[in-house]
Amino acid sequence: MANESCGNVGNDKCNFKRLNVMGWIIKETETLLKSPIGDFNATAKIDPKGVTRKYISMKAPDWVCAIVQLGAGSDDFLMVQQFRHGINRDVVEYPSGMVDKGEEALQALFRELDEELGIKRDNVLSVNELYTASPNPAFMENRITCYHVVADAYGASHPDEDEFLDPVIVKRGDMESIVYQTDYNAMMRLAWEHALAIGIFDKK
């Protein structure tokens, strides 16, 4: 029978020892591979037991995404359809992209809205940050910031040379069938769930 009292933090009756997780010492870093999506690094670290090991991490640019609602309180959402190489199929996603060097997240957001959906700043009625988080702190060093954007119009896209995408209008009632696919971007799913939780789509 499990010892239920082990759920109490600091209980001396529990048969395990807590490592001093604050005892890590970070040493030198070497770059193993440079790629267009980020650098793969190996960093020597001394763990809480005093053992030196190398740990792999990925230093990638921060990126942004946006849930774009076509008009305050509207049931229409503007997304993009594009091919994703990690799963080798087309997906319908929120407009997103990397934060370029020297940019702030909000600057990158407006640039991506223009590039992917032809949304100019004058077409943006409101912008609200939903969250900033790490995609995977186990090995990724970057952050993603997702926004809710209300826009009154969109135009022709002009993506990068190696990007191929099409704007897609998705009804609110169809969104769950998209974001709850098993190979869908988890951070974008989180943005949808958070926006629903705070009721931002119904504000007019």
C-alpha beads as a LAMMPS data file, in Angstrom:
LAMMPS data file: protein, C-alpha beads

204 atoms
203 bonds

1 atom types
1 bond types

-500.0 500.0 xlo xhi
-500.0 500.0 ylo yhi
-500.0 500.0 zlo zhi

Masses

1 110.0

Atoms # bond

1 1 1 0.000 0.000 0.000
2 1 1 1.376 3.392 -0.973
3 1 1 2.499 5.734 1.769
4 1 1 0.022 8.579 1.278
5 1 1 1.988 10.844 3.588
6 1 1 4.786 11.045 0.997
7 1 1 2.679 13.672 -0.759
8 1 1 3.773 16.119 1.936
9 1 1 6.814 18.084 0.874
10 1 1 9.704 17.629 3.313
11 1 1 8.188 14.607 5.059
12 1 1 11.073 12.652 6.612
13 1 1 9.126 9.370 6.382
14 1 1 9.428 9.273 2.596
15 1 1 12.022 6.833 1.288
16 1 1 13.814 9.086 -1.164
17 1 1 16.391 11.841 -1.073
18 1 1 15.903 15.208 -2.724
19 1 1 18.823 16.352 -4.854
20 1 1 20.017 19.901 -4.456
21 1 1 18.734 21.073 -7.839
22 1 1 20.233 24.509 -7.202
23 1 1 23.728 22.972 -7.113
24 1 1 24.311 22.872 -10.876
25 1 1 27.440 24.639 -12.164
26 1 1 27.354 25.696 -15.808
27 1 1 30.686 25.588 -17.638
28 1 1 31.711 26.065 -21.279
29 1 1 29.450 25.661 -24.325
30 1 1 30.422 24.429 -27.790
31 1 1 28.303 24.610 -30.936
32 1 1 27.808 21.209 -32.543
33 1 1 25.664 22.248 -35.494
34 1 1 24.418 25.497 -36.980
35 1 1 21.164 25.350 -38.932
36 1 1 18.583 27.776 -40.346
37 1 1 16.243 27.041 -37.429
38 1 1 18.830 27.302 -34.650
39 1 1 22.117 26.101 -33.200
40 1 1 22.590 22.792 -31.393
41 1 1 24.962 23.263 -28.461
42 1 1 26.684 21.019 -25.931
43 1 1 27.247 22.599 -22.528
44 1 1 29.425 21.077 -19.837
45 1 1 27.689 21.149 -16.457
46 1 1 28.631 19.847 -13.023
47 1 1 25.587 18.127 -11.555
48 1 1 24.557 18.150 -7.851
49 1 1 26.649 14.986 -7.266
50 1 1 29.773 16.695 -8.596
51 1 1 29.879 14.806 -11.902
52 1 1 30.663 16.750 -15.080
53 1 1 28.469 15.856 -18.041
54 1 1 27.610 17.427 -21.379
55 1 1 24.006 18.374 -22.107
56 1 1 22.516 19.191 -25.501
57 1 1 20.313 22.240 -26.040
58 1 1 18.947 24.116 -29.018
59 1 1 19.429 27.874 -29.225
60 1 1 16.671 28.952 -31.600
61 1 1 15.114 32.360 -32.215
62 1 1 12.058 33.339 -30.223
63 1 1 8.839 33.221 -32.204
64 1 1 5.332 34.604 -32.198
65 1 1 1.861 33.409 -33.174
66 1 1 -1.525 35.105 -33.356
67 1 1 -5.151 34.043 -33.203
68 1 1 -6.639 36.475 -35.709
69 1 1 -10.340 37.234 -35.306
70 1 1 -12.012 39.014 -38.219
71 1 1 -13.920 41.632 -36.270
72 1 1 -14.665 41.898 -32.552
73 1 1 -17.037 39.156 -31.432
74 1 1 -16.926 37.499 -34.867
75 1 1 -17.048 33.733 -35.395
76 1 1 -14.561 34.029 -38.279
77 1 1 -10.852 33.413 -37.717
78 1 1 -8.091 33.941 -40.243
79 1 1 -5.467 31.194 -40.423
80 1 1 -2.874 29.904 -42.880
81 1 1 -2.554 26.529 -44.562
82 1 1 0.968 25.318 -45.176
83 1 1 3.106 22.183 -45.374
84 1 1 4.910 21.174 -42.171
85 1 1 8.032 19.071 -42.695
86 1 1 8.043 17.494 -39.233
87 1 1 4.800 15.650 -40.022
88 1 1 4.949 15.785 -43.843
89 1 1 1.476 17.128 -44.444
90 1 1 -0.500 20.338 -44.822
91 1 1 -1.865 21.903 -41.661
92 1 1 -4.065 24.893 -40.890
93 1 1 -2.361 27.062 -38.278
94 1 1 -2.346 30.509 -36.774
95 1 1 0.020 32.915 -38.526
96 1 1 3.411 32.640 -36.875
97 1 1 7.094 33.168 -37.370
98 1 1 10.495 33.797 -35.867
99 1 1 11.516 36.998 -34.136
100 1 1 14.360 38.459 -36.197
101 1 1 17.537 39.748 -34.598
102 1 1 16.954 43.219 -33.163
103 1 1 13.155 42.830 -33.137
104 1 1 10.792 42.795 -30.207
105 1 1 8.037 40.180 -30.188
106 1 1 5.340 42.733 -31.013
107 1 1 7.335 44.037 -33.990
108 1 1 7.699 40.484 -35.272
109 1 1 3.955 39.964 -34.864
110 1 1 3.052 42.903 -37.112
111 1 1 5.653 41.846 -39.691
112 1 1 4.315 38.288 -39.815
113 1 1 0.693 39.460 -40.076
114 1 1 1.649 41.540 -43.093
115 1 1 3.794 38.833 -44.717
116 1 1 1.399 35.922 -44.264
117 1 1 -2.026 37.584 -44.371
118 1 1 -1.530 41.059 -45.808
119 1 1 -2.819 42.611 -42.573
120 1 1 -1.485 46.148 -42.190
121 1 1 -1.173 47.952 -38.878
122 1 1 -4.123 50.142 -39.816
123 1 1 -6.248 46.990 -40.106
124 1 1 -5.463 45.883 -36.543
125 1 1 -8.196 46.946 -34.134
126 1 1 -6.720 45.388 -30.985
127 1 1 -3.820 43.223 -29.793
128 1 1 -3.732 41.270 -26.547
129 1 1 -0.865 39.068 -25.386
130 1 1 -2.136 35.639 -24.344
131 1 1 1.080 34.214 -22.921
132 1 1 4.838 33.833 -23.227
133 1 1 6.321 30.396 -22.563
134 1 1 9.077 27.940 -23.397
135 1 1 8.162 25.380 -26.099
136 1 1 10.213 22.727 -24.252
137 1 1 12.609 23.744 -21.445
138 1 1 14.188 20.274 -21.466
139 1 1 16.412 21.323 -24.361
140 1 1 15.082 24.485 -26.041
141 1 1 16.350 27.916 -25.039
142 1 1 13.793 30.084 -26.846
143 1 1 10.372 31.477 -25.996
144 1 1 7.078 31.787 -27.844
145 1 1 4.651 34.659 -27.391
146 1 1 1.078 34.219 -28.608
147 1 1 -1.421 37.014 -29.150
148 1 1 -5.086 37.565 -29.852
149 1 1 -5.550 40.021 -32.710
150 1 1 -8.754 41.595 -33.967
151 1 1 -8.488 42.826 -37.559
152 1 1 -11.011 44.398 -39.903
153 1 1 -9.428 43.349 -43.220
154 1 1 -6.670 41.307 -44.838
155 1 1 -4.949 41.281 -48.213
156 1 1 -2.475 39.438 -50.402
157 1 1 0.277 37.551 -48.616
158 1 1 3.938 37.923 -49.523
159 1 1 5.807 35.207 -47.597
160 1 1 9.490 34.344 -47.751
161 1 1 10.816 32.634 -50.881
162 1 1 10.761 29.177 -49.293
163 1 1 7.308 29.581 -47.715
164 1 1 4.164 28.376 -49.471
165 1 1 0.924 29.209 -47.727
166 1 1 -2.683 30.180 -48.310
167 1 1 -5.044 32.191 -46.074
168 1 1 -7.988 30.202 -44.713
169 1 1 -11.072 31.490 -42.906
170 1 1 -12.145 29.081 -40.161
171 1 1 -15.431 29.236 -38.275
172 1 1 -15.252 29.143 -34.483
173 1 1 -17.299 25.954 -34.387
174 1 1 -14.741 24.194 -36.603
175 1 1 -11.681 25.225 -34.601
176 1 1 -11.636 22.284 -32.187
177 1 1 -11.436 19.784 -35.036
178 1 1 -8.242 21.564 -36.069
179 1 1 -6.422 22.319 -32.817
180 1 1 -7.119 18.925 -31.206
181 1 1 -5.456 16.847 -33.910
182 1 1 -2.845 14.607 -32.289
183 1 1 0.047 16.075 -34.286
184 1 1 -1.036 19.705 -33.917
185 1 1 1.244 22.397 -32.533
186 1 1 0.765 22.200 -28.746
187 1 1 1.641 25.849 -28.158
188 1 1 -1.040 26.973 -30.608
189 1 1 -3.563 24.670 -28.945
190 1 1 -2.656 26.275 -25.614
191 1 1 -3.283 29.737 -27.090
192 1 1 -6.786 28.692 -28.192
193 1 1 -7.620 27.152 -24.818
194 1 1 -6.352 30.170 -22.890
195 1 1 -8.278 32.600 -25.100
196 1 1 -11.449 30.565 -24.554
197 1 1 -10.874 30.497 -20.796
198 1 1 -10.649 34.286 -20.497
199 1 1 -13.614 34.848 -22.864
200 1 1 -11.706 37.177 -25.136
201 1 1 -13.509 36.078 -28.333
202 1 1 -16.859 37.404 -27.146
203 1 1 -15.698 40.924 -26.356
204 1 1 -17.086 43.595 -28.674

Bonds

1 1 1 2
2 1 2 3
3 1 3 4
4 1 4 5
5 1 5 6
6 1 6 7
7 1 7 8
8 1 8 9
9 1 9 10
10 1 10 11
11 1 11 12
12 1 12 13
13 1 13 14
14 1 14 15
15 1 15 16
16 1 16 17
17 1 17 18
18 1 18 19
19 1 19 20
20 1 20 21
21 1 21 22
22 1 22 23
23 1 23 24
24 1 24 25
25 1 25 26
26 1 26 27
27 1 27 28
28 1 28 29
29 1 29 30
30 1 30 31
31 1 31 32
32 1 32 33
33 1 33 34
34 1 34 35
35 1 35 36
36 1 36 37
37 1 37 38
38 1 38 39
39 1 39 40
40 1 40 41
41 1 41 42
42 1 42 43
43 1 43 44
44 1 44 45
45 1 45 46
46 1 46 47
47 1 47 48
48 1 48 49
49 1 49 50
50 1 50 51
51 1 51 52
52 1 52 53
53 1 53 54
54 1 54 55
55 1 55 56
56 1 56 57
57 1 57 58
58 1 58 59
59 1 59 60
60 1 60 61
61 1 61 62
62 1 62 63
63 1 63 64
64 1 64 65
65 1 65 66
66 1 66 67
67 1 67 68
68 1 68 69
69 1 69 70
70 1 70 71
71 1 71 72
72 1 72 73
73 1 73 74
74 1 74 75
75 1 75 76
76 1 76 77
77 1 77 78
78 1 78 79
79 1 79 80
80 1 80 81
81 1 81 82
82 1 82 83
83 1 83 84
84 1 84 85
85 1 85 86
86 1 86 87
87 1 87 88
88 1 88 89
89 1 89 90
90 1 90 91
91 1 91 92
92 1 92 93
93 1 93 94
94 1 94 95
95 1 95 96
96 1 96 97
97 1 97 98
98 1 98 99
99 1 99 100
100 1 100 101
101 1 101 102
102 1 102 103
103 1 103 104
104 1 104 105
105 1 105 106
106 1 106 107
107 1 107 108
108 1 108 109
109 1 109 110
110 1 110 111
111 1 111 112
112 1 112 113
113 1 113 114
114 1 114 115
115 1 115 116
116 1 116 117
117 1 117 118
118 1 118 119
119 1 119 120
120 1 120 121
121 1 121 122
122 1 122 123
123 1 123 124
124 1 124 125
125 1 125 126
126 1 126 127
127 1 127 128
128 1 128 129
129 1 129 130
130 1 130 131
131 1 131 132
132 1 132 133
133 1 133 134
134 1 134 135
135 1 135 136
136 1 136 137
137 1 137 138
138 1 138 139
139 1 139 140
140 1 140 141
141 1 141 142
142 1 142 143
143 1 143 144
144 1 144 145
145 1 145 146
146 1 146 147
147 1 147 148
148 1 148 149
149 1 149 150
150 1 150 151
151 1 151 152
152 1 152 153
153 1 153 154
154 1 154 155
155 1 155 156
156 1 156 157
157 1 157 158
158 1 158 159
159 1 159 160
160 1 160 161
161 1 161 162
162 1 162 163
163 1 163 164
164 1 164 165
165 1 165 166
166 1 166 167
167 1 167 168
168 1 168 169
169 1 169 170
170 1 170 171
171 1 171 172
172 1 172 173
173 1 173 174
174 1 174 175
175 1 175 176
176 1 176 177
177 1 177 178
178 1 178 179
179 1 179 180
180 1 180 181
181 1 181 182
182 1 182 183
183 1 183 184
184 1 184 185
185 1 185 186
186 1 186 187
187 1 187 188
188 1 188 189
189 1 189 190
190 1 190 191
191 1 191 192
192 1 192 193
193 1 193 194
194 1 194 195
195 1 195 196
196 1 196 197
197 1 197 198
198 1 198 199
199 1 199 200
200 1 200 201
201 1 201 202
202 1 202 203
203 1 203 204
